[in-house]
């Protein structure tokens, strides 16, 4: 049986417009109550209905039928002031399937899940959901900050259509999973991001939705909790429930999902078995990686600083196309800024091709703050004894100025590492045994004190 059916779904946004604000249950109730009086007041003044020009969504009124969302628009703008986050997306998901949704930042993954969750409306097309749905799209989605953890559990259960007795039965299990027993009666506005996501996932996974949507929020939790969450999603799948999982971690998608969709520029570029779609995606990344970063549009930040290119140098400062395992390496970042910069933090994130995080290099953590930088120049990160096994690695760039995000590009560059004598022994572990190396020493001591070694 079908759990989710999406037909010709499109979503248009106006660039630079004010983002839609999520409506709370209280907002919806108050709007419904005050609506008739507001219309009467408008008629008395001889005014027509007010048009909200601040909304980023461009669509005709949403038509809902059961659990189906649909919209149609006959005249849509097509100039440079607008962008299609989704364009003519169609697919179906069978009940009990675990489906991964992958793609670069800005591909439309989160927009798709927001439409399925009824957080935002489609511009065109229709999405139909057959069954009770729970979504975990960002930290604290669906939580009321003034309510306690206990109250939010019961509120979310009620929204899902569960009876109090059902929630009572699951309550202790939810609290134990989230590991927040001491804070269950504290308003969630006082929770840390880690506590938020632990409780949010516990609620979404344990209140027995027939369909679970998860969007990369597990990156907030620690490694142990991430492992527990993945195990729980595996259990949910075995129980015959449907899971849609958005992630940049290809290893997790491959292990958890039987099927995957690849989104690119708002369109489905590939679909099929998870491992085959992942391989296709990795090939596409390799072909489309642009060294001229000034042409990259899938970036975040204020734009006060923009990385323009990346180059590699060996330990002697000579340009190179590849880096050698165990040898000194330099990664050179060219940048341009709108003005002279103060208090600059630059980070390099190293990832495997499957999206597994390996290493973070940051100038402030290294004790070398950039208190003043010119408007244009080069930033060099030097790594002695490069600790990666031979292979290909993705590099993410991140820059903050005075604590404000200025530029962030994921998968900005692919680094090829070739074999080298890291340990000085002429031996390296096989690539299947992990991608990270550390120097280590060994010794032996006999249990008999008089033995001479």
PyMOL commands that set and color helices and strands:
alter all, ss='L'
color gray80, all
select helices_A, chain A and resi 25-44+109-116+149-159+164-178+181-183+188-190+193-206+217-220+223-238+250-256+274-288+293-295+431-433
alter helices_A, ss='H'
color red, helices_A
select strands_A, chain A and resi 2-14+63-65+68-71+82-94+98-102+124-129+133-136+211-215+242-246+259-264+267-273+299-300+305-314+319-320+323-324+329-337+341-352+357-362+370-373+376-383+391-401+404-418
alter strands_A, ss='S'
color yellow, strands_A
deselect
rebuild
show_as cartoon
